[in-house]
Amino acid sequence: MKRKIIVIDKDACTGCGLCADACHEGAIGMVDGKAQLLRDDYCDGLGDCLPACPAGAITFEEREAEAYDADAVEVHKAERAAQGRPVIDHRSPEQPVTHVPFSGCPGSRARTMDRSVIAPASSPAPAPAYVSASELTQWPVQIKLAPTKAPFYDGARLLVAADCTAFSRADFHQRFIRGRVCLIGCPKLDSVDYSEKLTEIIRDNDVRDVTVVRMEVPCCGGIQHAVQQALLASGKMIPWQVVTLSTSGEILE
């Protein structure tokens, strides 16, 4: 049948993932860092993804396409949920989110570091005087590896930062990580929906507030959007703020 359906310009796509978040049917996925229409019959043609795209990479076209299949969409959602990647319908924030169990990878095992006691340097060459101690107090830090329940979340001030932010400022630990639980990710390189795990973390723990640190580049909007969606889906109205850095490390807002 001939009908209206979305088309994604891969050259214009920045890989921010906002369109995938906005698609309630899960018709859009991130493939090799770019948004892609997974199947014609998953797309309802309503265009919720269009206003979410900051690059204007999504438009409508009228062409021969399979009819929208609501049953296939429900099967698709169920399959994602079974894999620990549920499609959250943002119109129903009370919908439970699948809990992903610990995989057993050593890099994913949660632990806390006590930074109140700094061990004496054992290196034969003394460190430069300007080097400060790390302010990181927990592991893992990658959003993809972080547990959804851990003691370090209790009463935590949560920092959700884009990967590149820590490299833009020499004082990142002291200015942003100190006193916070730090989670990092890159919405352009990670083909996952951060909002799902962040929803669980905020909903199921006593998180006090959230700070988002992002770069000024458009693809970083994905990490800010994920936190916004997680706050909405968690049902918790806790204080949150966004700090935007320029590519040279200047605080813009």
C-alpha positions as CSV (number, residue, x, y, z in Angstrom):
1,M,0.0,0.0,0.0
2,K,1.1,3.6,-0.5
3,R,1.2,5.7,2.6
4,K,3.1,8.4,4.5
5,I,6.2,7.2,6.3
6,I,9.4,8.7,7.7
7,V,12.7,8.8,5.9
8,I,16.0,9.5,7.7
9,D,18.8,11.4,6.0
10,K,21.9,9.5,7.4
11,D,24.3,12.2,6.2
12,A,22.4,14.8,8.3
13,C,21.9,12.5,11.3
14,T,24.2,13.4,14.2
15,G,23.5,10.1,16.1
16,C,22.0,11.8,19.2
17,G,19.3,9.2,19.6
18,L,16.5,11.7,20.4
19,C,14.3,10.4,17.6
20,A,14.6,6.8,19.0
21,D,13.6,8.0,22.4
22,A,10.6,9.9,20.9
23,C,9.3,6.9,18.9
24,H,6.8,5.1,21.2
25,E,6.6,2.1,18.8
26,G,10.4,1.4,18.8
27,A,10.4,1.8,15.0
28,I,13.7,3.7,15.1
29,G,17.0,2.2,16.2
30,M,20.6,3.3,16.4
31,V,22.7,1.4,13.9
32,D,26.4,2.2,13.6
33,G,25.8,5.5,15.4
34,K,23.0,6.6,13.0
35,A,19.2,6.5,13.4
36,Q,17.5,3.9,11.2
37,L,13.9,2.9,10.5
38,L,13.9,-0.7,11.6
39,R,10.8,-1.9,9.8
40,D,8.1,-0.1,7.8
41,D,5.3,-1.8,9.7
42,Y,6.6,-0.5,13.0
43,C,6.1,3.2,11.9
44,D,2.6,4.6,12.5
45,G,3.3,7.6,10.3
46,L,2.3,10.1,13.1
47,G,5.8,11.7,13.2
48,D,6.4,12.0,16.9
49,C,10.1,11.7,16.0
50,L,10.2,14.7,13.7
51,P,10.2,17.5,16.3
52,A,12.7,15.6,18.5
53,C,15.4,15.7,15.8
54,P,17.7,18.7,16.3
55,A,19.4,18.2,12.9
56,G,16.2,18.1,10.8
57,A,17.3,14.8,9.5
58,I,13.8,13.2,9.5
59,T,11.1,14.0,7.0
60,F,8.0,12.3,5.6
61,E,7.7,10.7,2.2
62,E,4.8,8.9,0.5
63,R,5.8,5.6,-0.9
64,E,4.9,1.9,-1.1
65,A,5.2,0.5,2.4
66,E,3.8,-2.2,4.6
67,A,0.8,-1.1,6.6
68,Y,1.3,-0.2,10.3
69,D,1.0,-3.4,12.3
70,A,0.1,-2.8,16.0
71,D,0.5,-6.5,16.8
72,A,4.0,-6.6,15.4
73,V,4.9,-3.5,17.4
74,E,3.7,-5.2,20.6
75,V,5.8,-8.3,19.8
76,H,8.8,-6.0,19.1
77,K,8.4,-4.3,22.5
78,A,8.1,-7.6,24.3
79,E,11.3,-8.9,22.6
80,R,13.2,-5.8,23.7
81,A,11.9,-6.2,27.2
82,A,13.0,-9.8,27.3
83,Q,16.5,-8.6,26.3
84,G,16.5,-6.0,29.1
85,R,15.9,-3.2,26.6
86,P,12.2,-2.3,27.1
87,V,10.6,0.4,24.9
88,I,9.2,2.9,27.4
89,D,5.9,4.4,26.4
90,H,6.5,8.0,27.7
91,R,2.7,8.5,27.6
92,S,2.5,5.9,30.4
93,P,5.4,6.7,32.8
94,E,4.1,4.3,35.4
95,Q,4.9,1.3,33.2
96,P,7.5,-0.8,35.0
97,V,11.0,-1.0,33.6
98,T,12.7,-4.4,33.2
99,H,15.5,-4.9,35.7
100,V,18.8,-6.1,34.1
101,P,20.6,-8.5,36.3
102,F,24.4,-8.3,37.0
103,S,26.2,-10.1,34.2
104,G,29.3,-11.2,36.2
105,C,31.8,-9.1,34.2
106,P,34.5,-7.8,36.7
107,G,34.3,-4.4,35.1
108,S,30.6,-4.2,36.0
109,R,30.9,-5.1,39.7
110,A,29.9,-2.2,41.9
111,R,32.3,-0.9,44.5
112,T,32.9,2.2,46.5
113,M,36.2,4.0,47.0
114,D,37.1,5.9,50.2
115,R,38.7,9.1,49.2
116,S,39.0,10.4,52.7
117,V,42.3,8.6,53.2
118,I,44.9,9.2,50.4
119,A,47.7,6.6,50.4
120,P,51.3,7.9,50.2
121,A,52.8,7.9,46.7
122,S,54.8,4.8,45.9
123,S,56.2,6.0,42.6
124,P,59.9,6.7,42.6
125,A,59.2,9.9,40.6
126,P,57.1,12.4,42.6
127,A,53.9,13.6,40.9
128,P,53.8,17.3,39.8
129,A,52.5,19.7,42.5
130,Y,49.4,20.7,40.5
131,V,48.0,17.1,40.3
132,S,45.0,16.7,42.5
133,A,43.6,13.5,43.9
134,S,40.7,11.8,42.1
135,E,37.2,12.7,43.4
136,L,35.7,9.5,42.0
137,T,34.1,7.5,44.8
138,Q,32.3,4.6,43.0
139,W,32.6,2.1,40.2
140,P,31.4,1.5,37.5
141,V,31.0,4.9,35.9
142,Q,29.7,4.0,32.5
143,I,25.9,4.2,32.3
144,K,25.8,0.9,30.4
145,L,27.7,-0.9,33.1
146,A,26.3,0.8,36.2
147,P,24.0,-1.2,38.5
148,T,20.5,0.1,39.0
149,K,20.7,-0.6,42.8
150,A,23.8,0.0,44.9
151,P,24.5,1.5,48.4
152,F,26.4,4.4,46.8
153,Y,23.1,5.7,45.4
154,D,21.5,6.2,48.8
155,G,21.2,9.9,49.4
156,A,23.4,10.6,46.4
157,R,23.8,13.7,44.4
158,L,24.0,12.2,40.8
159,L,26.2,13.5,38.1
160,V,25.4,12.4,34.5
161,A,28.1,13.6,32.2
162,A,28.9,13.2,28.5
163,D,32.2,11.4,28.0
164,C,34.0,14.3,26.4
165,T,33.3,16.7,29.3
166,A,36.0,15.4,31.6
167,F,38.6,16.0,28.9
168,S,37.6,19.6,28.4
169,R,38.5,20.9,31.8
170,A,41.5,20.2,34.1
171,D,39.4,20.8,37.2
172,F,36.5,18.5,36.2
173,H,36.9,16.3,39.3
174,Q,37.0,19.1,41.8
175,R,34.2,21.2,40.1
176,F,31.8,18.5,39.1
177,I,32.6,15.0,40.5
178,R,33.4,16.0,44.1
179,G,30.5,14.9,46.4
180,R,28.6,13.2,43.6
181,V,28.1,9.7,42.2
182,C,29.3,10.0,38.6
183,L,27.8,8.3,35.5
184,I,29.1,8.9,32.0
185,G,28.1,8.0,28.5
186,C,28.0,9.2,24.9
187,P,24.6,9.1,23.1
188,K,26.4,9.3,19.7
189,L,28.5,6.2,20.2
190,D,26.3,4.0,22.5
191,S,23.3,2.6,20.6
192,V,21.2,2.3,23.8
193,D,18.4,4.3,25.4
194,Y,20.0,5.7,28.6
195,S,16.6,6.9,29.9
196,E,15.6,3.3,30.7
197,K,18.5,2.6,33.2
198,L,18.4,6.2,34.5
199,T,14.7,5.8,35.3
200,E,15.4,2.7,37.4
201,I,18.3,4.4,39.2
202,I,16.3,7.5,40.1
203,R,13.0,5.6,40.8
204,D,14.5,2.8,43.0
205,N,17.1,4.8,45.0
206,D,17.1,7.8,47.3
207,V,18.8,10.2,44.8
208,R,18.8,13.8,46.1
209,D,19.4,15.7,42.9
210,V,20.8,15.4,39.4
211,T,23.4,17.5,37.5
212,V,23.9,16.9,33.8
213,V,27.2,18.1,32.2
214,R,27.2,18.1,28.5
215,M,29.2,19.6,25.6
216,E,27.7,22.3,23.3
217,V,27.6,19.9,20.3
218,P,24.1,18.8,19.2
219,C,24.7,15.1,19.7
220,C,25.2,15.8,23.5
221,G,21.5,16.7,23.6
222,G,20.8,13.0,23.8
223,I,22.2,12.7,27.3
224,Q,20.2,15.7,28.5
225,H,17.0,14.3,27.0
226,A,17.6,10.9,28.6
227,V,17.8,12.5,32.1
228,Q,14.7,14.5,31.4
229,Q,12.8,11.4,30.3
230,A,14.1,9.4,33.3
231,L,12.9,12.1,35.7
232,L,9.4,12.1,34.1
233,A,9.2,8.3,34.0
234,S,10.5,7.9,37.6
235,G,7.7,10.1,38.9
236,K,10.1,11.9,41.2
237,M,10.3,15.7,41.2
238,I,13.9,16.1,42.4
239,P,16.1,19.2,41.7
240,W,18.1,18.9,38.5
241,Q,20.3,21.2,36.4
242,V,22.2,21.2,33.1
243,V,25.7,22.6,32.7
244,T,26.8,23.1,29.1
245,L,30.5,23.3,28.2
246,S,32.1,24.6,25.1
247,T,34.6,22.5,23.2
248,S,37.3,24.5,24.9
249,G,35.9,23.8,28.3
250,E,34.2,27.2,29.0
251,I,31.0,27.0,31.0
252,L,28.3,28.4,28.7
253,E,25.2,28.0,31.0
